[in-house]
Amino acid sequence: MEREINMNCHKLARFWNNVINTLERNELPNDFVIRGKWINASHFHKVLVEPLDIAEYYGKGMHKIKSHYIQHGRERRYEIFDMW
């Protein structure tokens, strides 16, 4: 079960990273980031998946190597979602 959850999290991360990269290349409509369905979907992703990323970061002891999650472990997509 845990392995399936981890695989789904990685698939979602790839999906959102691809969306963000496509947006940055201006290959999506200009009004993309104000469309409610994308804002809601990114918010739900952040609310559901980021706690798992945080748990994994601290569970693997990365905070001892890199410092705290917000400063050095947080994925760029979550920062972009905060701006949306």
Summary of the structure (lengths in Angstrom):
residues: 84
radius of gyration: 14.1
end to end distance: 31.9
largest distance: 41.7
contacts: 186
relative contact order: 0.12
helix: 80%
strand: 0%
